[in-house]
Structure formats: C-alpha cells, structure tokens
Amino acid sequence: MDYFVPNFGQDKEITNSIEDEKVASALVGHAWSFKTPESWEKWRNRAKDTDYNFAPELSDEMKTSANSQKIAEDQVDKPFKWDLDTLVQTQDDPCYSSLGNCLQTLPPVGGLGYPIDYKVPSNGPDPDMVSTMENEKIASAMIGHAWEFNTKKSFEKWRNHALDVQSYNYDPELSHDVRETQKHY
C-alpha cells in the first residue's frame, strides 16, 4: 500500500542549518566539498578498484596435496573429516596427570633403539648473528643511543610497579566492637 506524503518544502531547521554552515565556512575559510572529483579521489574506497578473483586456480602444490589426500582416502575407503578433535589436542597427555604429577605415570624405561646424549660439535656463533650484533653497535653509535638490558636503571623503568603493592588481606582481624556484636547476636 502506498501512502501519499505531501511536500511542504524544506524544514525551517534544515534551511537554518544550511545557512549557518555557509556563515561558519566563510568565518573559518573552509568550504565543504561533497561529491566533487577532488573529494571523491580523496575518500573513495580503493579496495573496490581491484577485480578480485573469487575462484583462483590452485597452485601445483595445492593440486598435489589434494590428489594425495584423495588417494589416501580411497585406500582406507573413508573420507578425511576436518574437525576440532583431529586438528587440536583436546585431551591431557596420557603420560602425565592433569595435576602436574608425572612421577605416577612415567613412560616405560628401556632401550630406545637409537643413540641419545651424544656430543654436538660447536662451530661457534652463527655468522648472521655476529653480523647483526656488529650492525647494532654501528647503528647505536650513529644515533647516539645504547640499549640497556638487565641494568638497575632499565629494571626501575620497565618493572611491573603493581607487584610492589602488598597482596590484599582477605581475612582481616575484626575490631573489638564487631566481635562483641557478633557474640551478642
């Protein structure tokens, strides 16, 4: 059902607001520019300029992975089910209790079948780390700033001041008046 709405012209408040805006723009030397080529260029959504492909062709690696998954599903006659239980560990580790006591359920002791605790050769520091440290020293000298780690000054600057407050007393001693009131109650 269509309703007829009579048009009585612009509302007086709207007309006054438009006039007030013109006066204010003249006072501050600024004019609003709506729907001009300049304002459109400044405020337009540039993301809409990109023609996004909603059905891109898969890469060769993705095609190979999908094919491998299909072969594996065909071998076990069961499609792979993507659910939370297969992607995330949702239960405790069976070797340890949820109480943190791992002594009661230690894994069995025995030969592992491969060597452990063998010597690892030390070839010195990583060359990339050495060059990074040298570059940091040069950059610090160039800008006149030195890092401060594990110093008293840096500790005072960055420590958690909230830890200085004593913990809240959840069991305060009641005053004599309160104890007497409770006794007589």
C-alpha positions, -999 to 999 in steps of 0.1 A, spaced: 0 0 0 14 34 -10 9 64 12 8 99 -1 32 122 18 27 159 10 58 180 3 57 213 22 92 224 12 123 222 33 121 222 70 129 255 86 156 239 108 173 223 78 172 257 60 187 274 90 214 247 93 224 251 57 227 289 62 246 285 94 271 262 77 276 288 49 284 315 75 307 292 95 326 282 64 331 318 55 343 326 90 369 298 91 379 300 55 369 264 48 342 250 25 329 215 25 334 197 -8 310 169 -13 307 148 -45 334 167 -63 362 149 -82 387 160 -56 367 147 -26 358 115 -45 395 108 -52 404 115 -15 377 95 2 369 67 -23 373 30 -14 404 20 -33 398 -17 -25 369 -16 -49 393 -9 -78 407 -44 -75 389 -70 -95 392 -99 -70 393 -134 -84 369 -154 -63 378 -187 -80 416 -186 -84 434 -216 -100 451 -237 -74 489 -239 -73 507 -271 -83 515 -278 -47 478 -275 -37 467 -297 -65 493 -324 -55 482 -322 -18 445 -326 -28 454 -355 -50 474 -371 -23 445 -367 1 421 -383 -24 445 -413 -29 448 -418 9 410 -416 14 405 -441 -14 430 -465 2 411 -465 35 376 -461 20 369 -433 43 369 -395 36 390 -374 58 369 -355 84 381 -320 93 370 -314 128 384 -300 160 395 -333 175 417 -341 146 434 -307 144 437 -298 181 448 -318 212 416 -317 233 427 -342 260 455 -344 285 488 -361 276 482 -397 287 518 -399 301 511 -372 327 482 -365 350 464 -332 349 476 -325 384 512 -320 371 525 -351 388 544 -370 362 560 -395 385 529 -417 388 527 -423 350 562 -422 337 567 -438 303 584 -472 303 622 -472 307 642 -492 282 664 -490 252 651 -466 226 669 -482 198 688 -451 188 717 -432 205 710 -403 229 731 -378 248 757 -377 220 782 -348 216 772 -320 194 801 -301 178 802 -263 185 811 -244 154 810 -210 171 783 -184 168 761 -181 138 777 -156 113 743 -140 108 740 -133 145 776 -119 146 769 -95 117 736 -85 133 753 -76 166 780 -57 148 754 -38 128 736 -29 160 767 -15 176 773 7 145 737 19 144 738 27 182 770 47 177 755 65 147 723 77 166 740 80 200 717 55 217 727 25 236 704 -3 247 701 -11 284 691 -46 293 693 -62 328 706 -30 344 693 -14 375 681 17 355 662 -4 330 647 -25 357 634 5 375 620 19 343 603 -12 330 594 -33 361 558 -40 370 550 -15 397 518 -32 405 538 -60 421 551 -36 448 516 -35 464 511 -60 492 485 -86 485 450 -79 498 442 -93 532 411 -115 526 408 -124 563 413 -91 583 411 -92 620 378 -78 631 376 -49 655 366 -54 692 331 -38 685 324 -61 657 334 -92 676 312 -82 706 283 -75 682 287 -109 667 290 -126 701 257 -110 713 239 -115 681 
